[in-house]
Amino acid sequence: MTSDTGTTVETVRGLVYGPGGKRLDVYRPAAAPPAGTVLLWHGIGPDERDILEPLARTAAARGLLVLVPDWGSDAADRGRSQLLESLAFVRAGAAGLGGDGESLVLAGWSAGAGAALGVALRPEVAGGWRPAAVVGVAGRYDLPAITTGEAPLADLADGLDPAVPVRLVHGSRDTVVSPDHSRELAEALRAAGRPVTLQEPDTDHAGVIMTAYDPASDRCLPTTAEHAVRAGQLVAEVLATVAGS
């Protein structure tokens, strides 16, 4: 499928990762090797990898290999093992898909954002590995990260160091997760002397990933609303900048 950049994006759906049989989708440019690799985690709704397709496709059109797994917050451990299994799978298998599993960018939307930052702050959960960068989209960081069980802001207050660049994007009209949460994190990272940027496009919680919330289905669905398209393109550019650097 041709994208907004004119790049044809190839999609591989439903690769099984981990012993639980969860699946992930792969998005990559069809005509050239990817310039960077991104593992992108969805939010708290169980098994919602499909809602990140518009953003993943837009990022892949900018030269990235993007992998989007399902995970279930309804699991006994709230999805921790599935998130970490998806990370292990991508680290081991990205090269076979044209990417680089050791220098990938870890990104997440909503609850996925705190989970991603948690890995950078506590790399022991991934065998001592850290991502090349973290991109948090519409996240909240004062609650325990699902990957670590500890709140990223508390970890920063205790002197833990993510040791990688952090890029934040948060819709200025988000009423589900206030942009104040990303502002607070950005201030904490700056106070600790860590590299961070925060951008606040004029959109809401769903719009920042190029979707709109549909009450009838209780899901975020793709939208062509201008504010959402622009916000999603901004997130894709942020991903491309850090993954390709």
C-alpha positions in Angstrom: 0.0 0.0 0.0 1.3 3.5 -1.0 1.7 5.9 1.9 1.6 9.7 2.4 5.3 9.9 1.4 4.8 7.8 -1.8 6.6 4.9 -0.3 5.1 1.5 -0.6 4.7 -0.2 2.8 4.8 -4.0 3.1 2.9 -5.6 5.9 3.3 -9.0 7.5 0.5 -9.8 9.9 0.2 -12.2 12.8 3.7 -13.4 13.6 3.6 -15.5 16.8 5.9 -14.5 19.6 6.5 -16.0 23.0 5.0 -19.2 24.5 1.6 -17.6 25.0 0.8 -17.4 21.3 0.4 -13.7 21.1 0.9 -12.1 17.7 2.5 -9.1 16.2 2.4 -7.2 12.9 5.3 -6.0 10.9 5.4 -2.8 8.8 8.4 -2.0 6.6 9.3 -0.1 3.4 9.0 -2.5 0.4 11.7 -1.2 -1.8 14.7 -0.5 0.5 16.2 -1.8 3.7 14.8 -0.1 6.8 16.8 2.8 8.2 15.9 1.9 11.8 13.8 -0.4 13.9 10.9 0.5 16.3 9.0 -1.8 18.7 5.7 0.0 19.4 3.5 -1.0 22.3 -0.2 -0.2 22.5 -2.1 0.9 25.6 -4.1 -0.8 28.3 -6.8 -2.3 26.2 -6.0 -6.0 25.7 -4.8 -7.1 22.2 -5.2 -3.8 20.4 -2.2 -3.9 18.0 -4.6 -3.1 15.1 -5.3 0.4 16.5 -1.7 1.4 16.0 -1.7 0.4 12.3 -2.2 4.0 10.9 0.8 5.2 13.0 2.9 2.2 12.2 2.3 2.4 8.5 3.1 6.1 8.5 6.3 5.5 10.4 7.3 2.6 8.0 6.7 5.0 5.1 9.6 7.0 6.5 12.0 4.1 6.2 11.5 2.2 9.4 10.9 -1.4 10.4 8.0 -1.1 12.9 6.8 -4.1 14.9 3.5 -3.9 16.8 2.6 -6.7 19.2 -0.6 -7.6 21.0 -0.4 -7.8 24.8 -3.0 -8.3 27.5 -3.4 -6.1 30.5 -6.0 -8.7 31.6 -3.2 -11.3 32.3 -2.3 -12.2 35.8 0.8 -10.1 35.6 -1.0 -7.3 33.8 0.9 -8.1 30.6 4.4 -7.8 31.9 5.7 -11.1 30.6 4.1 -10.6 27.2 5.7 -7.2 26.7 9.1 -8.5 27.7 8.5 -11.6 25.4 7.8 -9.3 22.5 11.0 -7.4 23.2 13.0 -10.6 23.3 11.4 -11.8 20.1 12.2 -8.5 18.3 15.7 -8.3 19.5 16.4 -11.8 18.3 14.4 -11.6 15.1 14.6 -8.1 13.7 17.7 -8.8 11.7 15.8 -11.5 9.7 13.2 -8.8 8.9 15.8 -6.3 7.7 16.2 -4.4 11.0 18.5 -4.2 14.0 17.3 -5.8 17.2 20.1 -4.5 19.4 19.8 -0.7 18.6 16.0 -0.5 18.3 13.8 2.3 19.5 11.2 1.4 22.2 8.0 3.3 21.8 4.6 3.2 23.4 1.2 4.9 23.5 -0.7 5.5 26.7 0.2 2.7 29.1 2.7 1.5 26.6 4.7 4.7 27.1 5.5 4.1 30.7 6.2 0.5 30.0 8.8 1.5 27.4 10.5 4.1 29.7 10.6 1.5 32.5 12.9 -0.7 30.4 15.4 2.1 30.0 15.3 2.9 33.7 15.5 -0.7 34.8 17.4 -2.6 32.1 17.8 -5.6 34.3 14.3 -6.6 33.2 15.8 -7.1 29.7 19.0 -8.8 30.7 20.9 -5.5 31.0 19.8 -4.2 27.6 18.6 -0.7 26.9 16.9 0.7 23.8 18.6 3.3 21.6 15.9 5.7 22.6 12.4 5.9 24.1 9.5 7.6 22.5 6.5 8.1 24.8 3.2 9.0 23.3 0.4 10.3 25.5 1.8 8.5 28.5 1.4 8.7 32.2 4.6 8.2 34.3 3.5 8.5 37.9 2.0 5.0 37.9 3.9 1.7 38.0 5.2 0.7 34.6 3.8 -2.7 33.6 7.3 -3.8 32.6 8.9 -3.1 36.0 6.3 -2.5 38.6 7.8 0.8 39.5 6.7 4.3 38.5 9.2 6.0 36.2 8.9 9.3 38.0 9.7 7.6 41.3 12.7 5.9 39.7 14.0 9.2 38.5 13.5 10.7 41.9 15.6 7.8 43.3 18.4 8.7 40.9 17.9 6.0 38.3 19.1 7.1 34.9 17.4 6.0 31.6 20.8 6.7 29.9 19.1 7.2 26.5 17.3 10.0 24.7 13.6 10.3 25.6 11.2 11.9 23.1 7.7 12.7 24.2 4.6 13.6 22.2 1.2 14.4 23.9 -1.9 15.9 22.5 -2.7 19.3 24.0 -6.4 18.4 24.1 -6.0 15.0 25.7 -8.7 14.6 28.4 -7.9 10.8 29.0 -4.3 11.3 30.1 -3.5 14.9 30.8 -0.5 16.4 29.0 0.6 17.5 32.4 1.9 14.0 32.9 4.4 14.3 30.0 5.3 17.8 31.1 6.1 16.6 34.6 8.3 13.8 33.1 10.1 16.2 30.8 10.8 18.5 33.7 12.2 15.6 35.8 14.4 14.5 33.0 15.8 18.0 32.4 16.4 18.4 36.1 18.5 15.1 35.9 20.4 16.4 33.0 19.0 13.9 30.5 18.2 14.7 26.9 14.4 15.0 26.3 12.0 16.8 24.0 8.2 17.3 24.4 5.9 18.2 21.5 2.2 18.9 22.0 0.2 18.7 18.8 -3.4 20.1 18.7 -5.2 16.7 19.2 -6.5 14.3 21.8 -5.6 10.9 23.2 -6.8 9.0 20.2 -5.9 11.5 17.6 -2.2 11.4 18.4 -2.1 7.9 16.9 -4.2 8.9 13.9 -7.5 7.4 15.3 -10.8 8.6 16.9 -12.5 6.9 19.8 -15.7 5.2 18.8 -18.1 4.7 21.8 -20.2 2.1 20.0 -17.3 -0.3 19.6 -15.3 1.1 22.6 -12.2 1.2 20.4 -10.0 3.7 18.6 -10.7 3.6 14.9 -8.7 5.1 12.0 -9.6 8.6 11.1 -8.8 11.1 8.4 -9.4 14.1 10.6 -6.8 16.7 9.8 -5.7 17.2 13.4 -5.1 13.4 13.9 -3.3 13.0 10.6 -1.0 15.8 11.4 -0.3 14.5 14.9 0.4 11.0 13.7 2.8 12.3 11.0 4.6 14.3 13.8 4.9 11.1 15.9 6.2 9.2 12.8 8.8 11.9 12.2 9.9 11.7 15.8 10.3 8.0 15.5 12.2 8.3 12.2 14.5 10.9 13.6 15.6 8.9 16.6 15.6 5.5 14.9 17.7 6.7 12.0 20.2 8.7 14.0 
